[in-house]
Amino acid sequence: MMKITFLFVIIFIGHRTVAQELFVMTDPASNVPANSLSINVMQSLLKKRINDGYNYHAMPEITYGLNKNLMFRATGFLSNTNRGFNTEGLGLYTKYRFLSSDDLNSHFRMAVYGRYSFNKSPVAQEQIEIMGFNSGFETGIVATKLIDKIAISTSYSFEKVNLKANPGLIKGTIADNASNYTLSFGKLMYPKKYKSYKQTNINLMVEFIGQTLNENGKSYLDVIPAIQFIINSQARIDLAYRQELASNMIRTTPNGFYFNLYFTFFNVTS
């Protein structure tokens, strides 16, 4: 796995080559287009650390771009982690882009965001994750730089979990808040030259996602290499694998596969 990660990094830094800011695991500072409606079905197959087998999660979401600076999103949480395939909760998310700086072949964006999730899934890990596991809220800031065909994005957020909302927590070991940090690289690999917006785009990317529990200092760091296909500038397919690089906290399913299906409807109210 480390060899694959090294290969992805070499691809990004070895060529200075306009890139997509559509990462698999994280949101960039850019928003979905104004007056557009995006539908995404995020799916993951995560290997259990203690028992044999995999947990399957499906997170259908709908995103609306009110204008170029403000967007809203609702996400459903479903999984087979608790005796069958069940609906477990709902997450609400908003992002406001407050800074834009544009140049001929590059731009820079910054945004703030917030998320609140309700989840009835039983939790037996120290990692805090309100996207599909915990109930709680998250607020953060993200910055994204686009240079020709390369996009770089980084974020920091504060996340707090509602311990009373999730049964099955390990008493005495669970912190209720954490600091999250991400660093993402994406590069447009194909086409080499644009002839039409209907051309299929192929992007390679690698993302690093980490968390530190503020109460006890426990942390983890994961890497997620991915390939992305954008069809007719409207549909998107993501394939990714998540691998734990380092951790000293309890995590039930740190490694696994991700598969996203994404479609955008433009000018929905015109």
N, C-alpha and C positions, 0 to 999 in steps of 0.2 A: 504493500500500500504506500509506503514511503517513496518507492521508486516512481509510482504513478503520480504522486503529488509533486515530486521534483520535476517530472516531465512537464506537467501543466505549468509550473512556475517558469521553466525555461522558455516555453512557448510564448508567455506573456512578455518577459523581459528581453527576449532575444530579437524581437521585431518591433519596430515603431510603425505601426500601421494606422466611416463614421460608425461607433460601436453601439450595441444595444445596452440599455440600462435596465434590463429585465432579469434580475437575479432569481434563482430558484428558491433560496431560503430566506432572503432578506429583501426589504423594500428600499429602493434608492430614494434620493431626495426629490426626484421628479415624480409627478403624479400621472394618473391615467388622463387621457385627453378630456378637455372640458365637454360637458354634455354627452359623455359616453357611458355605456353600461358594460361592465366586464363580468363574465362568469368564469369561475375557475373551480375545478375539482382537484384538490390536492390529496394525494394518496401516499401512504407510507407503509412499508413492510419492515418492521423492526425486530431484530433477533432478541429473544429473551436471554438475559444474562444468567439467571438461576435455573430455569426449567428449559427443556427443549421446546423448539417451535418458534413461531413468530407472532407478533401482534400486528393486526391490520387496522390502520386508521384512515378514515375518509373525512375530509374537511371541505365540503362545498362552500363556496363563498361568492358573494355578489358585491361589486364595487361600482360606485357612481362618482363621476367627476363633476362637481358642481360648477367649478371654473378651473382656470389653469393653476390656481394656488391651493384649492381645497377639495379634498375627496373624502368619501365615507365608505365603510365596508362592514358587512355582516358575515360571520363565519359560523357554520354549524359543526359540531364535533360528534363523530360517530366512530365506534370501534368494537372489537370483539374481546376486549380485555376482561370483561366481567360477565362470563357465562352467556355467550351468544353475542350477536351483533346488535348494539343498542345505540340509541341517540342519547348523548351524555351532556350536551350543553350548547352554549351560544357565546360568541365573542363579538364585540362591537369595537370598531377601530376608526380613527380619523387622523388625517395628516394635513398639515398646513405648511406650504412652501413659502418661506419669508425672504429668501435671497436668491437672485438669479443674476449671473454674469455671463454674457455671451460674447464669443469671438468667432472668427471665420471658421476655424476647424476645431473649436473646443468650447466647452461651457462648464460652469461651476454652479451647483445648487446646494442649498441648505434648507432643511425642514425640521419641524418638531411634530411629534406624533403622540397619540395616547390610545390605550386599549383597555377594555374591561371585559372580563370573561366570567361566565357562570358555568360551573362544571360539577357534576355529581359523580365523576369517576373516582373509584378508590385509588389512593396514591400511597406508594410504599417506597419512595425514594427521596433523597435530600435535594436533588436538582429541582429548581423551581421552573415551571413551564406552563404558562397560562394559555398557550396555544394547544389545547387538546388534553390537558391534564388537570391543572389547578384552577381554582376560582381566585380571582384577584385582579390587580390592575398593573399596568406598565406605562411609563412615560419616558420619552427619550428624544434625542436629537440625531440627525443623520446628515452627512455631507457627501456629495458625489461629484467627481470630476470626470469629464469626458474629453479625451484627446484623440482625434482622428478615430481609429477603430478600437481604442482601448478605453474601458470604463473602470474607474476605481471608486469604491464606496466604503465608508466607515461609519459606525454608529456607536452610541453609548446610551444605555437606558437604565432606569431604576425600576425594579419589579418587586411587587409585594403580594404575597399570597394570603388568602383567608383560610387559616388553618382549621377553623370550625366547619367550613363548608365541605371539606374532603375527608371522608372516613378512611381509616386504615393507615394513617400516618404513624411513623415510627416515633413514639413519644420520647422526648429528651434529646433527639438528634436533629430535628427539623428546624432550620432557620425560617423566618417568615419574610425575609427580604433579601434581594441580591442585586448586584451590578452586572449588567450584560454588556459585551463589547463584540463587534464584528468587523471584519475586513474582507472585502470582496473584490475580485478582479474578473473582468469579462472582456473577451476579444471577439470581434467579428471575423470569422475565418472564411466565409463564403457568402456572397460573391466577392470576387476581387474588385470588380467595378460594377456600379449600379447602372442598369439599363431600364429597370421598371420596378415599381413598388410591388409588383406581383411576384418578383423573384423570391424564392425561398432563401431565408437567411439561416446560416449555421453559426452558432456561438459556442465557444468553449469558455468555461469559467471555473474558478476555484474560490471557495469561501472558507473563512476561518471564523468559528463561533465559540465564544468563551463566556464563562460565568464565574463570579466569585460571591460566595455567601458572606454578607456583610457582618454577620454575628460571630462567625468562627473562622473565616478566612479560607474555608474549603473551596476548591475550584475545579473546573474542567476546561479543556480546549479540544475542539473537534475540527476536522477538515472535511470539506464536501466538494469534490470535483464533480463537474456536471457538463452535459451537452444539451444544447437547446436548439429547437427548430422553430422558425417563425414563418408561417405560410400566408401568402397574400397580404402581409402586413396586418393581419387580423386574428389569425389562429396561432396558438403556441403549444409546443410539446416540450416538456422538460424531463430529463432522465438524470438522476444523481445518486451518489452513494455517500453515506455519512460514516466517518470513522473516528473513533476517539483516539486522540493523540496522547493526552495526559489527563489524569483525574485522581483526586483523593477523596471523592464523595461517593455516596451510594447512588447508583443509577441502574434502573431496571432494564432499559432497552436503549443503550447509547448508539448502537450501530445498525445500519439498515439501508434500504433502498427507498427512493422517492420518485414518484411519477405524477406529473401535473398536466392537466388538459385545460387550456385557457382560450377563451374567445371574447372578442370585443365588438359591441354594437355601437357605431358612431352616430352622432346627431339624433339621439333617441327622442327628443322632444321638439324637433324642428318640423 
